[in-house]
Amino acid sequence: METNRNYFVAILMSVLVLVGWQFLYVSPKIERERVAAEAVQAQQAAQAPATTTDSGTPGTVSGSAPGGDVAAAVAPAAGLSREQTIAQTARISIDTPSLRGSINLTGARIDDLLLNEYRETIDDSSPNITLFSPAALANGYFAEVGFIADAQSGPAPGPDTVWTAASGQVLTPSSPVTLTYDNGAGLLFTRIISVDEHYLFSFEDTIANSGDATASVAGYGRVTRFFKPKTQGIYVLHEGLIGVIGEEGLQEVDYSDVEDTPIIAHGKATAGWMGITDKYWAAAVVPPQDAGFETRFAHFTDGRARYQSDFKTDAQAIAPGSSVTSKTLVFAGAKEVPVIAGYQEEHNILNFDLMIDWGWFYFLTKPMFWLIDSLFKVFGNFGVAILVTTVIVKLIFFPLANKSYVSMANMKKVQPKLEELKAKHADDKMALQQGMMELYKKEKINPVAGCWPVLLQIPVFFSLYKVLYVTIEMRHAPFFGWIQDLSAPDPTSLFNLFGLLPYDVPSFLMIGVWPLIMGITMFLQMRMNPTPPDPTQAMIFTWMPVVFTFMLATFPAGLVIYWAWNNTLSVTQQGIIMKRQGAKIELWDNLVALFKPKPTKT
């Protein structure tokens, strides 16, 4: 029994360290960054855009990957808003069920994009998420596809090129748009841009050579960001530059990494993608998968600081009288799991699903998401889906958990015999251990079996935590009542009587209804067992529910609901098994003992 308790305490202390890190470091950090981000947004909205350069134009550096040359751009006059800045350039409108915005004909650049289905807060009147903005703004962010030609081939369409478009064109899922550019040296570039109902753009480029000499043209694509966003800064989530580069596999580059090493280049590949990812949104370019390309992640400081993921394809020779066609894909939108998976399968994009940060334990996290999402389609509520998922997980592990609880019940039945052994071998620990092992063997008891329910709960807990934290499907997903966002903490607090008193409380005192329910269920679960004789262990068991109540109050509400429901099922299951085994249920006696006056020492 002593060994069992030591294992149990060790496991609980390990969880305590992890949860404490979340409570004491992560949550305050997130709160500080949220306040800072709001201040930056307010400042950006108030100030006028400054004179800028359109930085990061792919050129040639050592004749290889896209370079960091700077091309001049016309900056908006002081005081212009985002809308006024956009109006300064010729554009083609984008209108799809998921996106709206426009393509800048200068560079054929996607630099104006809003997400129709997502808002900044749970308030339906709050602004839509803005993904892309023109480079001239402080929050400039765009995706671009262009070409690089040798001197003999004449100019190739790049960041400063103004493409020609037929008037009245609007890019929709059913109506692609056509752009053309004649370089005056025999090359005619024709670009057909199409978009689906979600977030994928297709750039189909044809280069026709009507000149007398063979032309050499390479393609490039880039995602460029002129600001460093506030990131969550949590080990379970990558935010920054990202890509899958052929056999090199997944590359995750933090903003700080590329600041320290301004150019992170990769070898030649024939499959992959690269871009920039946030928690819920991402932008990526997918090179033509039938030709070689070089990739890099970069941080440029010339002209204006910016972060960039880009590629450059091998140059193609275009003989006189012939033409070549290539296809580049651009993803810009929300990281919806089925949509991302669909693109990977439909377009054969290498490991495109890794854009969503499933983590090292993806073999647990992805099935957990699939189960919850499938149940959501049945019940229409992610909270209910989490409750049903808990029941299913309990059923899957029922045989092992059942054996554990049976063993714990048998441990209670032999407790008197253990006390006799302790009294008999009080001064001989070796003999005591041997006697206990013989007793366990005779009664067919596994002394560490009681640890299994906790051990099983830990990976499920963290896989659910990952699902709630990284998948956009959980963002702003309501449960019932006051829980309108399962990915956010319970918004109520005991310390203002759950909103009845007219004042706000500090974040560390936001102990909501669900954290309290979780704490009560954890308290009842621990009181199902006898109080440990060791004073230190007894103190840990007594205060553990209180500590966890405060700590889990900062976790997503969906996770706290899961834990409370799991505790309730565990108490029920343990009580039924103990009753069947004829073991005494200690719950009532332990509760009464809490309120009994302690005998005074004389």
C-alpha positions as CSV (number, residue, x, y, z in Angstrom):
1,M,0.0,0.0,0.0
2,E,2.9,2.3,0.8
3,T,4.5,1.7,-2.6
4,N,1.2,2.3,-4.3
5,R,0.8,5.6,-2.6
6,N,4.3,6.7,-3.4
7,Y,3.7,6.0,-7.1
8,F,0.5,7.9,-6.9
9,V,2.0,10.9,-5.2
10,A,4.9,10.9,-7.7
11,I,2.5,11.0,-10.6
12,L,0.4,13.8,-9.0
13,M,3.4,15.9,-8.3
14,S,4.5,15.5,-11.9
15,V,1.2,16.7,-13.1
16,L,1.3,19.5,-10.5
17,V,4.6,20.8,-12.0
18,L,3.1,20.9,-15.5
19,V,-0.1,22.5,-14.5
20,G,1.8,25.0,-12.3
21,W,3.9,26.0,-15.2
22,Q,0.7,26.8,-17.1
23,F,-0.8,28.7,-14.2
24,L,2.2,30.6,-13.0
25,Y,4.0,31.3,-16.3
26,V,1.9,30.7,-19.4
27,S,-1.4,32.3,-18.4
28,P,0.1,35.5,-17.1
29,K,2.3,35.7,-20.2
30,I,-0.8,35.3,-22.5
31,E,-2.6,38.0,-20.6
32,R,0.3,40.4,-20.8
33,E,0.6,39.7,-24.6
34,R,-3.1,40.2,-25.1
35,V,-3.0,43.6,-23.5
36,A,0.1,44.5,-25.5
37,A,-1.5,43.4,-28.7
38,E,-4.6,45.5,-28.1
39,A,-2.3,48.5,-27.4
40,V,-0.4,47.9,-30.7
41,Q,-3.6,47.5,-32.7
42,A,-5.0,50.7,-31.2
43,Q,-1.7,52.5,-32.0
44,Q,-1.7,51.2,-35.6
45,A,-5.2,52.3,-36.1
46,A,-4.5,55.8,-34.9
47,Q,-1.2,56.4,-36.7
48,A,-0.8,57.2,-40.4
49,P,1.1,54.7,-42.5
50,A,4.7,55.8,-43.0
51,T,6.7,55.9,-46.2
52,T,7.8,52.3,-46.9
53,T,9.6,50.1,-49.4
54,D,8.2,47.0,-50.9
55,S,10.8,44.7,-49.3
56,G,12.0,41.2,-50.0
57,T,11.6,41.2,-53.7
58,P,13.0,37.9,-55.0
59,G,16.1,38.5,-57.0
60,T,19.2,36.5,-57.2
61,V,21.7,36.0,-54.3
62,S,24.7,33.9,-55.3
63,G,22.5,32.7,-58.3
64,S,20.3,30.5,-56.1
65,A,17.3,31.2,-53.9
66,P,15.1,34.3,-54.1
67,G,17.0,37.2,-52.7
68,G,16.2,40.2,-50.6
69,D,16.5,43.1,-53.1
70,V,14.4,46.1,-52.3
71,A,12.1,47.7,-54.9
72,A,10.6,51.1,-54.4
73,A,6.9,51.4,-53.8
74,V,4.6,54.3,-53.7
75,A,3.6,55.0,-50.1
76,P,0.2,56.3,-49.3
77,A,-0.2,59.9,-48.1
78,A,-0.2,60.4,-44.4
79,G,-3.5,59.8,-42.7
80,L,-4.9,57.3,-45.2
81,S,-6.9,54.4,-43.8
82,R,-6.5,50.7,-44.9
83,E,-9.4,51.2,-47.3
84,Q,-8.0,54.4,-48.7
85,T,-4.6,52.7,-49.1
86,I,-6.2,49.8,-51.0
87,A,-8.1,52.2,-53.3
88,Q,-4.8,53.8,-54.5
89,T,-4.0,50.8,-56.7
90,A,-5.8,49.0,-59.5
91,R,-7.3,45.7,-58.2
92,I,-9.5,42.7,-58.9
93,S,-12.1,41.9,-56.3
94,I,-12.2,38.6,-54.5
95,D,-15.7,37.3,-53.5
96,T,-16.1,33.8,-52.1
97,P,-18.1,32.2,-49.3
98,S,-15.0,32.2,-47.1
99,L,-13.0,35.2,-48.3
100,R,-13.3,38.7,-49.5
101,G,-10.8,41.2,-50.5
102,S,-8.8,42.0,-53.6
103,I,-5.7,41.2,-55.7
104,N,-3.3,44.1,-56.4
105,L,-2.6,44.2,-60.1
106,T,0.9,45.5,-59.2
107,G,2.7,42.3,-58.7
108,A,-0.6,40.3,-59.0
109,R,-0.2,40.2,-55.2
110,I,-2.8,39.0,-52.8
111,D,-2.5,41.7,-50.1
112,D,-6.1,42.4,-49.1
113,L,-7.9,39.5,-47.5
114,L,-10.6,39.1,-44.8
115,L,-12.1,35.9,-43.5
116,N,-15.9,35.9,-43.8
117,E,-16.6,33.2,-41.3
118,Y,-14.4,34.3,-38.4
119,R,-14.5,37.3,-36.2
120,E,-12.1,38.8,-33.6
121,T,-14.4,37.9,-30.7
122,I,-17.5,35.9,-30.0
123,D,-19.6,39.0,-30.6
124,D,-21.3,38.6,-33.9
125,S,-20.9,42.4,-34.5
126,S,-17.1,42.3,-34.0
127,P,-14.8,42.8,-37.1
128,N,-13.9,39.9,-39.4
129,I,-10.4,38.6,-39.1
130,T,-8.0,40.5,-41.4
131,L,-5.4,38.1,-42.8
132,F,-3.6,40.2,-45.5
133,S,-3.0,43.9,-45.7
134,P,-0.9,46.0,-48.2
135,A,2.8,46.3,-47.7
136,A,2.5,50.1,-47.2
137,L,0.7,49.5,-43.9
138,A,2.3,48.8,-40.6
139,N,0.7,45.3,-40.6
140,G,1.6,44.6,-44.2
141,Y,1.3,40.9,-45.0
142,F,0.9,39.3,-48.4
143,A,1.5,36.3,-50.8
144,E,3.0,36.8,-54.2
145,V,4.0,34.6,-57.2
146,G,6.3,35.9,-59.9
147,F,9.2,35.3,-62.3
148,I,13.0,35.9,-62.6
149,A,14.5,36.1,-66.1
150,D,18.1,36.4,-67.3
151,A,19.3,39.6,-69.0
152,Q,18.8,38.2,-72.6
153,S,15.2,37.3,-72.0
154,G,14.1,40.8,-71.0
155,P,12.1,41.8,-67.9
156,A,9.9,39.3,-66.1
157,P,6.8,40.1,-64.0
158,G,7.8,40.7,-60.4
159,P,6.7,42.9,-57.5
160,D,6.6,46.1,-59.5
161,T,5.0,44.7,-62.6
162,V,1.5,46.0,-63.4
163,W,-0.5,43.2,-65.0
164,T,-3.2,43.9,-67.5
165,A,-6.7,42.6,-66.7
166,A,-10.0,42.9,-68.5
167,S,-12.4,45.4,-66.8
168,G,-15.1,44.1,-64.6
169,Q,-13.5,40.9,-63.6
170,V,-14.3,39.5,-60.1
171,L,-12.6,36.4,-58.8
172,T,-15.1,33.9,-57.5
173,P,-15.1,30.1,-57.2
174,S,-17.0,29.9,-60.5
175,S,-15.2,32.7,-62.4
176,P,-11.4,32.7,-62.7
177,V,-9.6,35.9,-63.8
178,T,-7.0,36.3,-66.5
179,L,-4.0,38.6,-66.4
180,T,-1.4,39.3,-69.1
181,Y,2.0,40.9,-69.3
182,D,4.1,41.5,-72.4
183,N,7.7,42.1,-71.6
184,G,8.4,43.8,-75.0
185,A,11.2,41.3,-75.7
186,G,9.2,38.5,-77.1
187,L,7.7,36.9,-74.0
188,L,4.0,37.0,-73.2
189,F,3.0,36.0,-69.7
190,T,-0.6,34.8,-69.3
191,R,-1.9,34.1,-65.8
192,I,-5.2,32.5,-64.9
193,I,-6.0,32.9,-61.2
194,S,-8.8,30.7,-59.7
195,V,-10.0,30.2,-56.1
196,D,-12.1,27.5,-54.5
197,E,-14.9,28.0,-51.9
198,H,-12.4,27.9,-49.0
199,Y,-8.9,29.2,-49.0
200,L,-6.9,27.9,-52.0
201,F,-5.8,30.1,-54.9
202,S,-4.3,28.6,-58.1
203,F,-1.9,30.6,-60.3
204,E,-1.6,28.9,-63.7
205,D,1.1,30.7,-65.7
206,T,1.8,30.3,-69.4
207,I,4.9,31.9,-70.9
208,A,4.9,32.1,-74.7
209,N,8.1,33.0,-76.6
210,S,7.6,34.8,-79.9
211,G,11.2,36.0,-80.0
212,D,14.2,34.7,-81.9
213,A,16.2,33.4,-79.0
214,T,15.7,30.9,-76.3
215,A,14.5,32.5,-73.0
216,S,15.4,31.3,-69.5
217,V,12.9,32.0,-66.8
218,A,12.6,30.8,-63.2
219,G,9.6,31.2,-61.0
220,Y,9.3,32.3,-57.4
221,G,6.7,32.5,-54.6
222,R,6.8,34.1,-51.3
223,V,4.9,34.9,-48.2
224,T,6.1,38.2,-46.6
225,R,5.1,39.8,-43.3
226,F,6.2,43.2,-42.2
227,F,5.5,42.9,-38.6
228,K,6.2,40.4,-35.8
229,P,2.9,39.3,-34.3
230,K,2.3,38.6,-30.6
231,T,2.6,34.9,-30.2
232,Q,1.3,32.6,-27.5
233,G,4.9,31.6,-26.6
234,I,3.8,28.1,-25.5
235,Y,5.7,24.9,-26.1
236,V,2.6,23.1,-27.4
237,L,2.1,25.5,-30.3
238,H,4.4,26.7,-33.1
239,E,3.8,30.2,-34.5
240,G,6.2,31.6,-37.1
241,L,7.8,30.4,-40.4
242,I,7.0,26.9,-41.4
243,G,7.3,24.5,-44.3
244,V,7.8,20.9,-45.5
245,I,10.9,20.7,-47.6
246,G,11.2,17.4,-49.5
247,E,13.2,14.8,-47.6
248,E,14.2,17.3,-45.0
249,G,10.6,17.2,-43.7
250,L,8.9,19.6,-41.5
251,Q,10.7,22.8,-40.7
252,E,9.4,25.1,-37.9
253,V,11.3,28.3,-37.5
254,D,10.5,30.8,-34.7
255,Y,10.7,34.5,-35.4
256,S,13.6,34.7,-32.9
257,D,15.4,31.9,-34.8
258,V,15.4,33.7,-38.1
259,E,16.3,37.0,-36.4
260,D,19.4,35.3,-35.1
261,T,20.2,33.6,-38.4
262,P,18.7,35.9,-41.1
263,I,18.9,33.4,-43.9
264,I,18.0,29.8,-43.3
265,A,18.4,28.1,-46.7
266,H,17.5,24.5,-47.6
267,G,18.7,22.2,-50.4
268,K,16.9,21.5,-53.6
269,A,13.6,19.6,-53.4
270,T,10.8,18.5,-55.7
271,A,7.9,18.4,-53.2
272,G,6.8,20.6,-50.3
273,W,5.4,23.9,-49.3
274,M,6.4,26.9,-47.2
275,G,4.7,29.9,-45.4
276,I,3.9,31.6,-42.2
277,T,1.6,30.3,-39.5
278,D,-0.4,31.8,-36.6
279,K,-2.3,29.8,-34.1
280,Y,-5.5,29.6,-36.2
281,W,-4.5,31.2,-39.6
282,A,-1.8,30.6,-42.1
283,A,-0.5,31.6,-45.5
284,A,1.6,29.2,-47.7
285,V,2.9,28.9,-51.2
286,V,3.1,25.5,-52.9
287,P,5.7,25.4,-55.7
288,P,5.1,23.4,-58.9
289,Q,5.7,19.8,-57.8
290,D,7.1,18.6,-61.1
291,A,10.3,20.6,-61.0
292,G,13.1,21.3,-58.6
293,F,13.1,24.4,-56.3
294,E,15.1,25.9,-53.5
295,T,13.6,27.2,-50.3
296,R,14.6,29.5,-47.5
297,F,13.3,31.3,-44.5
298,A,14.5,34.8,-44.0
299,H,14.5,38.0,-41.9
300,F,15.5,41.1,-43.9
301,T,16.4,44.4,-42.3
302,D,17.3,46.4,-45.5
303,G,14.8,49.2,-46.0
304,R,12.2,47.8,-43.7
305,A,12.3,44.7,-41.5
306,R,10.2,41.8,-42.6
307,Y,9.9,38.0,-42.3
308,Q,9.7,35.9,-45.4
309,S,9.3,32.2,-46.5
310,D,10.0,31.8,-50.2
311,F,11.1,29.5,-53.0
312,K,12.7,29.8,-56.4
313,T,12.3,27.1,-59.1
314,D,14.9,25.9,-61.5
315,A,15.1,28.1,-64.7
316,Q,13.2,26.7,-67.7
317,A,14.4,27.1,-71.2
318,I,11.7,28.4,-73.6
319,A,12.6,27.9,-77.2
320,P,11.4,30.4,-79.9
321,G,7.8,29.6,-80.9
322,S,7.1,27.5,-77.9
323,S,5.5,28.0,-74.5
324,V,5.6,26.5,-71.0
325,T,3.0,26.3,-68.3
326,S,3.4,26.0,-64.6
327,K,1.0,25.9,-61.6
328,T,1.6,27.4,-58.2
329,L,-0.9,27.1,-55.3
330,V,-1.4,29.7,-52.6
331,F,-3.2,28.9,-49.3
332,A,-4.5,31.8,-47.3
333,G,-7.0,31.3,-44.5
334,A,-8.1,29.4,-41.5
335,K,-6.4,26.1,-40.6
336,E,-9.6,24.0,-40.7
337,V,-8.7,20.3,-40.3
338,P,-10.9,18.8,-43.0
339,V,-10.0,21.5,-45.5
340,I,-6.3,21.2,-45.0
341,A,-6.5,17.4,-45.2
342,G,-8.6,17.7,-48.4
343,Y,-6.0,19.9,-50.0
344,Q,-3.2,17.4,-49.2
345,E,-5.1,14.6,-50.8
346,E,-6.6,16.4,-53.8
347,H,-3.4,18.2,-54.8
348,N,-0.9,15.7,-53.5
349,I,0.8,18.3,-51.3
350,L,3.5,16.7,-49.2
351,N,2.5,16.6,-45.5
352,F,0.3,19.6,-45.8
353,D,-1.6,18.5,-42.7
354,L,1.4,19.4,-40.6
355,M,0.4,23.0,-41.0
356,I,-1.7,22.2,-38.0
357,D,0.6,21.7,-35.0
358,W,-0.5,18.2,-33.9
359,G,2.7,17.8,-31.9
360,W,4.9,14.8,-31.2
361,F,1.9,12.8,-30.0
362,Y,-0.1,13.3,-33.2
363,F,-1.0,9.6,-33.0
364,L,-3.2,10.5,-30.0
365,T,-4.1,14.0,-30.8
366,K,-5.4,13.4,-34.4
367,P,-7.7,10.5,-33.3
368,M,-8.9,12.6,-30.4
369,F,-9.9,15.4,-32.7
370,W,-11.5,13.0,-35.2
371,L,-13.6,11.5,-32.5
372,I,-14.7,14.8,-31.0
373,D,-15.4,16.3,-34.5
374,S,-17.4,13.2,-35.5
375,L,-19.5,13.4,-32.3
376,F,-20.0,17.1,-32.9
377,K,-21.6,16.3,-36.3
378,V,-24.1,14.1,-34.5
379,F,-24.9,16.3,-31.5
380,G,-24.1,19.8,-32.8
381,N,-22.3,20.8,-29.7
382,F,-18.6,20.4,-29.0
383,G,-19.2,20.4,-25.2
384,V,-21.6,17.5,-25.5
385,A,-19.1,15.8,-27.9
386,I,-16.4,16.1,-25.2
387,L,-18.7,14.5,-22.6
388,V,-19.5,11.6,-24.9
389,T,-15.8,11.3,-25.8
390,T,-15.0,10.9,-22.1
391,V,-17.6,8.0,-21.9
392,I,-16.1,6.3,-24.9
393,V,-12.6,6.6,-23.6
394,K,-13.8,5.2,-20.3
395,L,-15.4,2.2,-22.1
396,I,-12.2,1.6,-24.1
397,F,-10.0,1.4,-21.0
398,F,-12.7,-0.2,-18.9
399,P,-11.0,-3.6,-18.6
400,L,-7.8,-2.2,-17.4
401,A,-9.4,0.4,-15.1
402,N,-11.7,-2.3,-13.8
403,K,-8.7,-4.5,-12.8
404,S,-7.1,-1.4,-11.2
405,Y,-10.2,-0.6,-9.1
406,V,-10.6,-4.3,-8.1
407,S,-7.0,-4.4,-7.0
408,M,-7.5,-1.2,-5.0
409,A,-10.6,-2.7,-3.4
410,N,-8.7,-5.8,-2.5
411,M,-6.0,-3.7,-1.0
412,K,-8.5,-2.2,1.4
413,K,-9.7,-5.7,2.4
414,V,-6.2,-6.8,3.3
415,Q,-5.4,-3.5,5.1
416,P,-5.8,-5.1,8.6
417,K,-3.2,-7.8,7.7
418,L,-0.8,-5.1,6.5
419,E,-1.2,-3.3,9.8
420,E,-0.4,-6.6,11.6
421,L,2.8,-7.0,9.5
422,K,3.8,-3.4,10.2
423,A,3.4,-4.0,13.9
424,K,5.3,-7.4,13.7
425,H,8.2,-6.1,11.7
426,A,8.4,-2.5,13.0
427,D,12.1,-2.6,13.3
428,D,13.0,-4.8,10.3
429,K,12.1,-3.1,7.0
430,M,13.5,-5.9,4.9
431,A,11.3,-8.5,6.6
432,L,8.3,-6.1,6.3
433,Q,8.8,-5.8,2.6
434,Q,9.1,-9.5,2.1
435,G,6.0,-10.1,4.2
436,M,4.0,-7.6,2.2
437,M,5.2,-9.2,-1.1
438,E,4.1,-12.6,0.1
439,L,0.7,-11.2,1.1
440,Y,0.2,-9.5,-2.2
441,K,1.1,-12.7,-4.0
442,K,-1.2,-14.8,-1.9
443,E,-4.1,-12.4,-2.3
444,K,-3.3,-11.9,-6.1
445,I,-2.9,-8.1,-5.6
446,N,-0.8,-5.8,-7.8
447,P,0.3,-3.0,-5.4
448,V,0.8,-0.5,-8.2
449,A,-2.5,-1.2,-10.0
450,G,-4.1,1.9,-8.5
451,C,-1.7,4.1,-10.5
452,W,-3.2,3.0,-13.9
453,P,-6.3,5.2,-13.8
454,V,-4.1,8.2,-13.3
455,L,-1.6,7.1,-15.9
456,L,-4.3,6.6,-18.5
457,Q,-5.9,9.9,-17.8
458,I,-2.7,11.9,-18.4
459,P,-2.2,11.2,-22.1
460,V,-5.9,11.6,-22.7
461,F,-5.8,14.9,-20.8
462,F,-2.9,16.3,-22.8
463,S,-4.2,15.1,-26.2
464,L,-7.5,16.8,-25.4
465,Y,-5.6,19.9,-24.2
466,K,-3.8,20.0,-27.6
467,V,-7.0,19.6,-29.6
468,L,-8.7,22.4,-27.6
469,Y,-5.7,24.7,-27.9
470,V,-4.6,24.3,-31.5
471,T,-7.7,23.4,-33.6
472,I,-9.8,26.3,-35.0
473,E,-12.9,24.2,-34.7
474,M,-12.8,24.7,-31.0
475,R,-12.4,28.4,-31.3
476,H,-15.5,30.2,-30.0
477,A,-17.3,26.9,-29.8
478,P,-20.1,27.3,-27.2
479,F,-21.3,24.7,-24.7
480,F,-24.4,25.8,-22.6
481,G,-25.2,28.8,-20.5
482,W,-22.2,31.0,-19.8
483,I,-19.7,28.9,-21.6
484,Q,-19.6,30.4,-25.0
485,D,-16.0,29.5,-25.9
486,L,-14.7,26.1,-24.9
487,S,-11.2,27.1,-25.9
488,A,-11.2,29.9,-23.3
489,P,-11.2,29.7,-19.5
490,D,-14.5,29.8,-17.6
491,P,-15.4,33.6,-17.6
492,T,-17.1,33.5,-14.2
493,S,-15.5,34.0,-10.8
494,L,-16.4,32.9,-7.2
495,F,-14.9,36.2,-5.9
496,N,-17.5,38.4,-7.5
497,L,-20.3,35.8,-6.9
498,F,-20.2,34.8,-10.5
499,G,-21.0,38.3,-11.8
500,L,-23.6,39.3,-9.3
501,L,-21.2,41.9,-7.7
502,P,-20.4,44.8,-10.0
503,Y,-16.6,44.6,-10.2
504,D,-13.9,42.6,-12.0
505,V,-11.4,40.4,-10.3
506,P,-7.8,39.7,-11.0
507,S,-7.1,36.8,-13.4
508,F,-5.6,34.6,-10.7
509,L,-8.9,34.8,-8.8
510,M,-11.0,33.8,-11.8
511,I,-12.3,30.6,-10.2
512,G,-15.4,29.9,-12.2
513,V,-18.3,27.5,-11.8
514,W,-16.7,24.6,-13.8
515,P,-13.4,24.8,-12.0
516,L,-15.3,24.6,-8.7
517,I,-17.3,21.6,-10.0
518,M,-14.0,20.0,-11.1
519,G,-12.4,20.6,-7.6
520,I,-15.4,19.1,-5.8
521,T,-15.4,15.9,-8.0
522,M,-11.6,15.6,-7.5
523,F,-12.1,16.0,-3.7
524,L,-14.8,13.3,-3.7
525,Q,-12.6,11.0,-5.8
526,M,-9.7,11.3,-3.4
527,R,-11.9,10.8,-0.4
528,M,-13.1,7.4,-1.8
529,N,-9.8,6.0,-0.4
530,P,-8.5,5.9,3.2
531,T,-6.5,8.9,4.3
532,P,-2.7,8.1,4.0
533,P,-1.1,7.6,7.4
534,D,1.9,9.6,6.4
535,P,1.3,13.3,7.4
536,T,3.0,14.7,4.3
537,Q,0.9,12.5,2.0
538,A,-2.2,13.3,3.9
539,M,-1.6,17.0,3.5
540,I,-1.0,16.6,-0.2
541,F,-4.2,14.6,-0.6
542,T,-6.1,17.2,1.4
543,W,-4.9,20.2,-0.5
544,M,-4.5,18.8,-4.0
545,P,-8.2,19.5,-5.1
546,V,-7.8,23.1,-3.9
547,V,-4.6,23.6,-5.8
548,F,-5.9,22.0,-8.9
549,T,-9.1,24.1,-8.8
550,F,-7.0,27.3,-8.9
551,M,-4.6,26.0,-11.5
552,L,-7.2,24.5,-13.9
553,A,-9.2,27.7,-13.7
554,T,-6.8,29.2,-16.3
555,F,-7.2,26.2,-18.7
556,P,-9.7,26.0,-21.5
557,A,-13.2,25.4,-20.2
558,G,-13.6,22.4,-22.4
559,L,-10.7,20.7,-20.6
560,V,-12.1,21.5,-17.2
561,I,-15.5,20.1,-18.2
562,Y,-13.8,16.9,-19.4
563,W,-11.9,16.5,-16.1
564,A,-15.0,17.1,-13.9
565,W,-17.0,14.6,-15.9
566,N,-14.2,12.1,-15.9
567,N,-13.9,12.4,-12.1
568,T,-17.6,11.9,-11.8
569,L,-17.5,8.7,-13.9
570,S,-14.5,7.5,-12.0
571,V,-16.1,7.9,-8.6
572,T,-19.2,6.1,-9.9
573,Q,-17.2,3.3,-11.4
574,Q,-15.0,2.9,-8.3
575,G,-17.9,2.9,-6.0
576,I,-19.7,0.1,-7.9
577,I,-16.6,-2.0,-8.1
578,M,-15.8,-1.6,-4.4
579,K,-19.3,-2.5,-3.4
580,R,-19.2,-5.7,-5.6
581,Q,-15.9,-6.7,-4.0
582,G,-17.2,-6.2,-0.5
583,A,-14.7,-3.4,0.2
584,K,-15.8,-0.6,2.4
585,I,-16.3,2.7,0.7
586,E,-14.5,5.3,2.7
587,L,-16.2,8.4,1.3
588,W,-18.7,9.0,4.0
589,D,-16.4,8.2,6.9
590,N,-13.7,10.5,5.4
591,L,-16.1,13.3,5.0
592,V,-17.4,13.0,8.6
593,A,-13.8,12.8,9.8
594,L,-13.1,16.2,8.3
595,F,-15.6,17.9,10.6
596,K,-14.9,15.8,13.7
597,P,-13.0,17.7,16.5
598,K,-9.4,16.5,16.7
599,P,-8.4,15.0,20.1
600,T,-6.3,17.4,22.0
601,K,-2.9,16.2,23.1
602,T,-2.4,16.1,26.9
